[in-house]
Amino acid sequence: MKIGIIGAGLSGLVAGRILARAGHDIVVFEKSRGYGGRMATRRVERDEMIRVDHGAPYLTGTSDAFQSFLEEMQEAGLVTLWNDHFSYFTDGRILPEMPGRERVPHYMAPGGMISIGKYLGRTLDIYFEEKVGGITHIGGSRITKSPWMLNSTSINVFGVDAVIIATPAIQAYGLISTAQDEFDLRKMISVLDDISYTSAISLLAGYGERNPVDWKAIYCDNPVVSWICNESSKRDFSGDMNLVVHSTDKFAKKLAEADDPVALNVRMLMELGQILGPWAARPEWHQSHLWRYHLPRKSLDMPYLESEDELAPIALIGDYFQGRSMEAAYLSGYKLGTDWVEKFS
Ligand SMILES: Cc1cc2nc3c(=O)[nH]c(=O)nc-3n(C[C@H](O)[C@H](O)[C@H](O)COP(=O)(O)OP(=O)(O)OC[C@H]3O[C@@H](n4cnc5c(N)ncnc54)[C@H](O)[C@@H]3O)c2cc1C
């Protein structure tokens, strides 16, 4: 069966890998230039190339399926144990850890989180910078013709037998709405209607050579900054200090109304200076990224959603099905992939 997957984030790549191994013909459409979606790494050109994870900074999870995935990633040399707790900033002080928070192993990718996406996607046929703008149900039997057409915004049209939408819920809603007149997908639409997202600004800041700090990351009880990640603790940067700072949802929302978005970066740096000390407000370089769909505010209590029409299968997967994490995204893609292997063998 020819299956079109929209989105090369963790959920889409995991489902694609399972279905490709079972002999299905997989083609993935990704609107950005690279693998991984929110599991993202940016390369910053300085004297030497710097890699910083400006999306999800680590992986953690307890389910058997995700544990097996972490083991596979460790064996492939892509992932390693990072820490089991992080520092906590509150009332003007940095505590070594958050009181009452359980210690759990957190894993990181020395080569950047993007290396996980590259590994998962290496055997898949992926069209990058190919945004799907609409899906059309052609109808009929898939023995004679493809029941689905995927229309990309670069004017290409792709016929497929089945569609998997592996995007954040709001983008999935937009895609399904394009097919609504032609096919009864109203049930899916009504489920998606309920999901909204927090936003976050990721500020990347480099300080050149500095004495290393003794923390790996800090959760912050602060109106502007929610998390500070010491990226240098993940990989050897020859003594250079690079941080990634995530804003709160409330602060990120200001970007939509801001006349001068640069002023928000400055505001985040000032806050960073208050938390870590004046040096942190004056990096050698900085840049930022807005995540409009950072984390789903609520999740659905099911692994994925699919239509009941077996002649024109279509399914939705992603982190918003069972949580708001990489583990949730993994489990959604994994469950759909394994179920469809059985169903369409
Ligand atoms: C700043 C930040 C911090 C985070 N921190 C953590 C953390 O500490 N721990 C944790 O477990 N998780 C964390 N997460 C969440 C984690 O990254 C996500 O839960 C997970 O990566 C979601 O995977 P996904 O496959 O569901 O979706 P995504 O990763 O969002 O993948 C969807 C893909 O679909 C593509 N796409 C969308 N629309 C289209 C279209 N029309 N055509 C083609 N392609 C399209 C997108 O470009 C994207 O690549 C964080 C996320 C962010 C942004």
PDBQT file of the ligand as one rigid body, heavy atoms in Angstrom, charges set to zero:
ROOT
HETATM    1  C1  LIG A 401      10.725  24.206  23.019  1.00  0.00    +0.000 C 
HETATM    2  C2  LIG A 401      10.228  22.786  23.219  1.00  0.00    +0.000 A 
HETATM    3  C3  LIG A 401      10.596  22.071  24.351  1.00  0.00    +0.000 A 
HETATM    4  C4  LIG A 401      10.153  20.777  24.529  1.00  0.00    +0.000 A 
HETATM    5  N1  LIG A 401      10.584  20.065  25.624  1.00  0.00    +0.000 NA
HETATM    6  C5  LIG A 401      10.319  18.744  25.724  1.00  0.00    +0.000 A 
HETATM    7  C6  LIG A 401      10.909  17.933  26.734  1.00  0.00    +0.000 A 
HETATM    8  O1  LIG A 401      11.692  18.418  27.533  1.00  0.00    +0.000 OA
HETATM    9  N2  LIG A 401      10.597  16.603  26.780  1.00  0.00    +0.000 N 
HETATM   10  C7  LIG A 401       9.744  16.038  25.885  1.00  0.00    +0.000 A 
HETATM   11  O2  LIG A 401       9.510  14.829  25.942  1.00  0.00    +0.000 OA
HETATM   12  N3  LIG A 401       9.153  16.780  24.908  1.00  0.00    +0.000 NA
HETATM   13  C8  LIG A 401       9.427  18.111  24.821  1.00  0.00    +0.000 A 
HETATM   14  N4  LIG A 401       8.862  18.867  23.821  1.00  0.00    +0.000 N 
HETATM   15  C9  LIG A 401       7.779  18.292  23.037  1.00  0.00    +0.000 C 
HETATM   16  C10 LIG A 401       8.258  17.313  21.941  1.00  0.00    +0.000 C 
HETATM   17  O3  LIG A 401       9.235  17.938  21.155  1.00  0.00    +0.000 OA
HETATM   18  C11 LIG A 401       7.039  16.947  21.125  1.00  0.00    +0.000 C 
HETATM   19  O4  LIG A 401       6.064  16.367  21.992  1.00  0.00    +0.000 OA
HETATM   20  C12 LIG A 401       7.311  15.918  20.011  1.00  0.00    +0.000 C 
HETATM   21  O5  LIG A 401       8.527  16.160  19.372  1.00  0.00    +0.000 OA
HETATM   22  C13 LIG A 401       6.137  15.992  19.043  1.00  0.00    +0.000 C 
HETATM   23  O6  LIG A 401       6.329  15.123  17.944  1.00  0.00    +0.000 OA
HETATM   24  P1  LIG A 401       5.169  15.003  16.842  1.00  0.00    +0.000 P 
HETATM   25  O7  LIG A 401       5.612  14.010  15.845  1.00  0.00    +0.000 OA
HETATM   26  O8  LIG A 401       3.877  14.761  17.534  1.00  0.00    +0.000 OA
HETATM   27  O9  LIG A 401       5.032  16.461  16.194  1.00  0.00    +0.000 OA
HETATM   28  P2  LIG A 401       6.113  17.464  15.556  1.00  0.00    +0.000 P 
HETATM   29  O10 LIG A 401       7.460  17.233  16.119  1.00  0.00    +0.000 OA
HETATM   30  O11 LIG A 401       5.531  18.825  15.719  1.00  0.00    +0.000 OA
HETATM   31  O12 LIG A 401       6.158  17.067  14.007  1.00  0.00    +0.000 OA
HETATM   32  C14 LIG A 401       5.210  17.537  13.085  1.00  0.00    +0.000 C 
HETATM   33  C15 LIG A 401       5.899  17.797  11.752  1.00  0.00    +0.000 C 
HETATM   34  O13 LIG A 401       4.901  18.069  10.772  1.00  0.00    +0.000 OA
HETATM   35  C16 LIG A 401       5.401  19.080   9.915  1.00  0.00    +0.000 C 
HETATM   36  N5  LIG A 401       4.237  19.677   9.255  1.00  0.00    +0.000 N 
HETATM   37  C17 LIG A 401       3.223  20.394   9.833  1.00  0.00    +0.000 A 
HETATM   38  N6  LIG A 401       2.303  20.739   8.906  1.00  0.00    +0.000 NA
HETATM   39  C18 LIG A 401       2.739  20.242   7.722  1.00  0.00    +0.000 A 
HETATM   40  C19 LIG A 401       2.226  20.263   6.380  1.00  0.00    +0.000 A 
HETATM   41  N7  LIG A 401       1.062  20.894   6.089  1.00  0.00    +0.000 N 
HETATM   42  N8  LIG A 401       2.928  19.654   5.394  1.00  0.00    +0.000 NA
HETATM   43  C20 LIG A 401       4.107  19.016   5.668  1.00  0.00    +0.000 A 
HETATM   44  N9  LIG A 401       4.648  18.981   6.919  1.00  0.00    +0.000 NA
HETATM   45  C21 LIG A 401       3.959  19.563   7.928  1.00  0.00    +0.000 A 
HETATM   46  C22 LIG A 401       6.155  20.016  10.857  1.00  0.00    +0.000 C 
HETATM   47  O14 LIG A 401       7.081  20.829  10.150  1.00  0.00    +0.000 OA
HETATM   48  C23 LIG A 401       6.831  19.003  11.774  1.00  0.00    +0.000 C 
HETATM   49  O15 LIG A 401       8.113  18.629  11.294  1.00  0.00    +0.000 OA
HETATM   50  C24 LIG A 401       9.291  20.172  23.600  1.00  0.00    +0.000 A 
HETATM   51  C25 LIG A 401       8.920  20.891  22.468  1.00  0.00    +0.000 A 
HETATM   52  C26 LIG A 401       9.380  22.189  22.267  1.00  0.00    +0.000 A 
HETATM   53  C27 LIG A 401       8.988  22.940  21.023  1.00  0.00    +0.000 C 
ENDROOT
TORSDOF 0
